[in-house]
C-alpha cells in the first residue's frame, strides 16, 4: 500500500465504512419521523405500540449517526481530494486491466485480474477511495461518483487482440490488409480467432458436401 493510501486511511478514519447515499439518508429520516410520530401520539390514540416504535426510532437514530458521512473542513477537503487522486493514480489505476482486455478476454486476462485488481491491497485501496469520494460529495446524486470504471485505461485506437476470446475485427478495407506486416496478417491456428475460423471452414465444407 502506498504512502498516499496510508495517509488517506488516517485522514478518513472517522468516516463510515459504508456511508449512506442521499436517497438512503432521506429514507432513514422519513422512517425516523414516522416512528417519532407514533411515540409522541396522544394517549387517546390506540392500536400502536409506542415501546416498539421508540426502540426502532433509537436504532434508526444510531444508524444515521454512525453511517452518515461526517462533515469535513475546507483544509481536510483539499487534503482528502489530493490523497484520493494519488491513490487512484498510484494504487488503483496501474492494477486495472484495460477496457479491451476486460471486454475481449485475451489469454491470461482472468489470471491477471485475480493477481492485480482482486489483490487485497488493491481492493483495500479501492474501498478507501470510495469512502473519500462519499466524504467529499455526501449529497451527490451521481450514480458513478465512486465508480472506478471511469478510470479504467484503454489500449488506444487498435482493438484487435488475436489471442482473445473476442478478438475483434480489423476496420480497414480488404485491399489494404495486404500491406500490413506479415505478423499482423497471420492468425495463430491455436488462438481463439484461429479456432473460430477453422470451425467456420469445417462448417462450410460440411454444408457443401450436403448440397452435392
C-alpha positions in Angstrom: 0.0 0.0 0.0 1.4 3.4 -1.0 2.1 6.2 1.4 -0.8 8.1 0.0 -3.2 5.3 0.8 -1.9 5.1 4.4 -2.3 8.8 4.8 -5.8 8.7 3.3 -6.8 5.9 5.7 -5.7 8.1 8.6 -7.5 11.2 7.4 -10.8 9.5 6.8 -10.7 7.2 9.8 -13.8 8.9 11.2 -15.8 8.4 8.0 -18.2 5.4 8.0 -17.1 2.2 6.1 -20.2 2.2 4.0 -21.8 5.6 4.2 -25.4 6.2 3.4 -26.2 7.5 0.0 -28.5 10.6 -0.3 -31.6 8.5 -1.1 -30.8 6.2 1.9 -30.4 9.2 4.1 -33.8 10.6 3.2 -35.4 7.1 3.7 -33.9 6.9 7.2 -35.1 10.4 8.1 -38.6 9.7 6.8 -38.7 6.5 8.9 -37.4 8.4 11.9 -40.2 11.0 11.6 -42.8 8.3 11.3 -41.6 6.5 14.4 -41.4 9.7 16.4 -45.0 10.5 15.4 -46.1 7.1 16.9 -44.1 7.7 20.1 -45.5 11.2 20.6 -49.0 10.3 19.6 -51.7 11.5 22.2 -52.7 9.0 24.8 -56.2 8.5 23.3 -54.6 7.1 20.1 -54.9 3.3 20.3 -53.7 0.5 18.2 -50.0 1.5 18.2 -47.1 0.1 20.2 -45.1 3.1 21.5 -42.5 0.9 23.1 -41.6 -0.9 19.9 -41.7 2.4 17.9 -39.4 4.0 20.4 -36.9 1.1 20.2 -36.9 1.2 16.4 -36.5 5.0 16.5 -33.4 4.6 18.6 -32.0 2.1 16.1 -32.7 4.4 13.2 -31.0 7.3 15.1 -28.0 5.1 15.7 -27.7 4.2 12.0 -28.0 7.8 11.0 -25.3 8.9 13.5 -22.8 6.2 12.6 -23.4 5.7 8.8 -23.9 9.3 7.7 -20.8 10.9 6.1 -19.1 13.1 8.7 -18.6 16.8 8.0 -15.1 17.9 6.9 -13.4 21.2 6.9 -12.1 23.1 3.9 -8.5 22.1 4.6 -9.5 18.5 5.1 -11.4 18.5 1.9 -8.3 19.6 0.0 -6.2 17.0 1.7 -8.6 14.2 1.1 -9.1 15.2 -2.6 -5.3 15.2 -3.2 -4.7 11.9 -1.4 -7.7 10.3 -3.2 -6.2 11.4 -6.6 -2.9 10.0 -5.6 -4.4 6.6 -4.5 -6.2 6.3 -7.8 -3.0 7.1 -9.8 -0.6 5.0 -7.7 -2.6 2.1 -6.3 -5.7 1.5 -8.3 -5.3 2.5 -12.0 -1.9 0.7 -12.5 -3.5 -2.5 -11.3 -6.5 -2.2 -13.6 -6.7 -4.2 -16.9 -7.6 -2.2 -19.9 -11.2 -1.9 -21.2 -10.2 -4.0 -24.2 -8.8 -6.8 -22.1 -11.8 -6.9 -19.8 -14.2 -6.9 -22.8 -12.3 -9.3 -25.2 -10.7 -11.6 -22.5 -7.3 -12.5 -24.1 -5.4 -15.5 -22.8 -4.2 -14.8 -19.2 -6.6 -11.9 -18.6 -8.5 -13.7 -15.8 -5.3 -14.7 -14.0 -4.0 -11.1 -14.3 -7.3 -9.8 -13.0 -7.1 -12.0 -9.9 -3.5 -11.1 -9.3 -3.9 -7.4 -9.8 -7.4 -5.9 -9.3 -8.5 -8.6 -6.9 -5.4 -8.4 -4.7 -6.4 -7.5 -1.1 -4.1 -4.4 -1.1 -5.8 -3.0 -4.3 -9.3 -3.8 -3.0 -8.5 -2.0 0.2 -7.3 1.0 -1.8 -10.5 1.0 -3.8 -12.6 1.0 -0.6 -10.5 3.9 0.8 -11.0 5.8 -2.5 -14.8 5.2 -2.5 -15.1 6.4 1.2 -13.2 9.5 0.2 -15.5 10.2 -2.7 -18.6 9.9 -0.5 -16.9 12.1 2.2 -16.2 14.8 -0.4 -19.6 14.7 -2.0 -22.0 13.4 0.6 -25.1 14.8 -1.1 -24.2 13.9 -4.7 -26.8 12.0 -6.7 -24.3 10.9 -9.3 -24.5 7.1 -9.5 -21.0 7.0 -10.9 -19.5 9.2 -8.2 -17.4 6.3 -6.7 -17.3 4.1 -9.9 -13.7 3.2 -10.6 -14.7 2.1 -14.2 -14.5 5.8 -15.1 -10.7 5.5 -14.7 -10.1 2.2 -16.5 -7.3 2.6 -19.0 -7.6 1.9 -22.8 -5.2 0.3 -25.2 -5.9 3.0 -27.8 -7.2 3.0 -31.4 -6.4 -0.6 -32.1 -8.9 -3.1 -30.7 -7.5 -6.3 -32.4 -6.4 -8.9 -29.9 -5.8 -12.1 -31.9 -5.3 -14.3 -28.8 -8.6 -13.1 -27.2 -11.9 -14.9 -26.8 -13.5 -12.0 -28.7 -10.6 -10.8 -30.9 -12.4 -8.0 -32.8 -12.4 -7.1 -36.4 -9.9 -5.1 -38.4 -11.7 -1.9 -39.6 -9.8 -1.4 -42.8 -10.6 -2.4 -46.5 -9.7 -5.9 -47.6 -7.4 -4.4 -50.2 -5.3 -2.6 -47.6 -4.8 -5.7 -45.4 -2.2 -7.0 -47.8 0.0 -4.0 -46.9 0.1 -4.9 -43.3 3.2 -6.5 -41.7 3.1 -10.3 -42.1 2.9 -10.8 -38.3 -0.4 -8.9 -38.3 -1.8 -10.8 -41.3 -1.2 -14.2 -39.8 -3.5 -15.6 -37.0 -2.2 -18.4 -34.9 -4.3 -21.5 -35.5 -4.5 -22.3 -31.8 -5.7 -18.8 -30.9 -9.5 -18.3 -30.3 -9.8 -16.5 -33.6 -7.9 -19.2 -35.5 -10.0 -21.9 -34.0 -13.2 -20.0 -34.8 -12.1 -19.6 -38.5 -11.3 -23.4 -38.6 -14.8 -24.2 -37.3 -16.3 -21.9 -39.9 -14.3 -23.6 -42.6 -15.3 -27.1 -41.5 -19.0 -26.0 -41.4 -18.7 -24.6 -45.0 -17.2 -27.9 -46.2 -19.9 -29.9 -44.5 -22.6 -27.8 -46.0 -21.1 -28.0 -49.5 -20.9 -31.8 -49.2 -24.6 -32.0 -48.2 -25.6 -29.8 -51.2 -23.8 -32.1 -53.6 
